[in-house]
Amino acid sequence: MNTASLTIQDLLQDKEYGLDLSLFAGEKGLSHRLYSARIQKPGLALTGYTEHLHPDRLQVLGNTEISYLHKMPPEQSTANIARFCSFPISCFIVTKGLDPPDYLKNEAEKAGIPLLGTSLQSSIFISLITKFLEERLLPTTHIHGVLVDVLGVGVLLLGKSGIGKSECALDLVIRGHRLVGDDIINIKKKVPSSLVGQAGELIQYHLEIRGLGIINIKDLYGVSSIREKKIIDMVIELVEWDPDQEYDRLGIDDQIYTILGVELPHICIPVRPGRNITSIIEVAARNFLLKGMGYHSAKEFQEKLLARMEVRPIGDEVE
């Protein structure tokens, strides 16, 4: 798993979220790294009470904070801000196009703390910056496999190289399902507990079929055959058939596969000549949807079976 981070410089360079940030002071601190998506309004920290200050978070100063700083007596305000800036603050951001006091600019410059400004109102900016940070700081990992959208179910196909994952994905596309990615799947954990997978930019929409080479699914089958990203709902692992191995024949006990701390339904499918693996994957996706509606075929069969297995009372044998 990768611990994602970004710099304050990344905030300044944003063009997608419309943060509209500019630099007032503290340019030498633009390399400060952010690891948390949470922000803080300093509030009482400006008065000198820093008990609950979180220096690692972005410190957002709105109209209330800036008005308070302008009205504070010069000696007191300078002392409080100097104490505030003695902490390893990641960044100050002033909203609503307000001009921060000169002593705040001076202390931020002296301490190497970036002091940024935006024309957006505090509530709007906090909403945008939170989305920006959550997207950029999500826990990530990479898995060797194939991700397909089967009937709206995100199916992650795993298995050793050459077992037929890509061929199954191609057959599923031919049946009308959609390819998300082949070979290396980039996975991000979204709040609170969902995983989103997508292919790397270079290999997006492509499949490697041994004996045929690299093919472009988008060009061959159109835009309806591909997806850019998909929530992963279940994991299907393809394994070589082992006659000495006992495989699940009832499907009563649900297996789990964990990625980034998120538990996903896990199905292990043995592969051998004569088995239509693509059809099995499609049925597994349909069965997943059925379970989501509260119907568990295997457990219902077990309940019916147990209901018919009536135990006769002792001494009631038929002569």
Summary of the structure (lengths in Angstrom):
residues: 319
radius of gyration: 28.5
end to end distance: 68.5
largest distance: 106.8
contacts: 917
relative contact order: 0.11
helix: 33%
strand: 29%
